[in-house]
Amino acid sequence: MKLCITGGGTGGHLMVAEALVEVAIQDGHECIFIGSTKGQDRKYFGLKSAFSNVYFLETTGVVNQKGLGKIKALLKVLIAFFKARTILKKHKIQATYSVGGFSAAPASFATLSRFLPLFIHEQNAVTGRLNALLKPRAKRFISAYDKASPIKGYPVKDLYFQSARVRERLQTIIFLGGSHGAKAINDLALSVAHKLAKLGIKIIHQAGEADYERVKQEYTKLGVEAQLYGFTKELDALIAQSDLAVSRAGASTLWELTANGLPALFVPYPHAAGDHQYYNAQFIVKNDLGWCEREGDALRSKLLHIIKELTDDALKSKSEALREYSSQDVAQKMIQDVQKVLNA
């Protein structure tokens, strides 16, 4: 099978693409990637990847543009659409899997224009505008939050399952602000650092490259030792070491923590499109698998309350429930489903 995987812009979309290509290659399929020159697409797949070929077309997001900016953005998508058609024809692509994000638009529309099957994975609890537009024309629409989804769960790389464990005692907290960091989470970590040190709780902190120096200086002033990173590719290992996370609620991070059995207090990014991070987190909260608190004055007291009330038994119970909720072979099922449709 010759498959195109398209989408990106943010790390969340690209992590799904990465999980899918790993499985596809293992099963003997050929995959190409079509993304954008903007966002993080090049960072993920620009130098080295499992894809046989990668393409980065000049596109930008359309939804957040206004006036002339929206027209220019649509024109870029149109130009990229014709380039994507040529790429699909050149590689004799049989189907396309869109993982969402503005990067997915040209190849998705090009796929439909060539009467090829389009598959969509929606990573968030709130469906993105592009995915909502394409959904009626897609062969499959996969979502971990949609009860009607033919495949349940979220594609997470195997390493998060391989290092999964049941947490039985709160010894280490990891603070995760996403690939760019989050000032609200950084400030929260600093505000509770003394308290955590007194309780003997170790701090692991991914502060983001932009805020790294400030956070480092603040820990020095406080006299508190923390395992601090700006950006790291060893995030899976750090998560595996931790017993509680404080994190943004981007879909990939949320499901990686779930797969690893790590309970979390989610702090949604307040400016996410459609407030989707909040609704991602609510899915976890409603199933009694974790906590959620918006940015604000109540955030510090919420975290301290969780730490105070979290018994070893309660931590273990949530950790076990998280592991039971996550499915390890979602990416495998998604790729097998494409093959099934093509063979029908």
Secondary structure by P-SEA (a helix, b strand, c coil): cbbbbbbbccaaaaaaaaaaaaaaaaabbbbbbbbbccccccccccccccccbbbbccccccccccaaaaaaaaaaaaaaaaaaaaaaaaacccbbbbcccccccaaaaaaaaaccbbbbbbccccccaaaaaacccccbbbbcccccccccbbbbcccccccbbbbccccbbbbbccccccaaaaaaaaaaaaaaaaacbbbbbbccccaaaaaaaaaaaacccccccccccaaaaaaaacccccccccaaaaaaaaaaccccccccccccccaaaaaaaaaaaaaccccccccccaaaaaaaaaaaaccaaaaaaaaaaaaaaccccaaaaaaaaaaaaaac
